[in-house]
């Protein structure tokens, strides 16, 4: 694959005329999309099918992308989210099983004290610190990717994450003794 220095926005604008740029998006986004699918509960054997559905929709609808209405990142993540939800709906069990599964999942999430604590604790951080930590740990972005997304130096992102984690550690120590 030829390396491209184009931004995701530029790729989406040019995709209709240059379909091979879809491969660039796959290499940039495929791992993150797969991570989102795993988090949503997509079976490992189905990930490739959902990735293909995402890429097909991106290719078909790239001409609808408008950089003035939002970022390419948000647009691509929204497509991934919708295709993942569509897949999960097609795979859903009978209504009773689904209700039971959702109740079990909700109990699991609610029972995780650390997760609830983290969600609350993130609100005490600056917006950039919280967002950087979430992008890094929840969505699998690298510090370099976050820096490129926000058009800031990588060292700035590292500082936000380091300060945010230090605040979280301090808050945890204070609350837990």
Secondary structure, 3 states (H helix, E strand, C coil): CCCCCCCHHHHHHHCCCCCCHHHHHHHHHHHHHHHHHHHHCCCHHHHHHHHHHHHHHHHHHHHHCCCCCCCHHHHHHHHHHHHHHHHHHHHCCCHHHHHHHHHHHHHHHHHCHHHHHHHHHHCCCCHHHHHHHHHHHCCCCCHHHHHHHHCCCHHHHHHHHHHHHHHHHHHHHHHHC
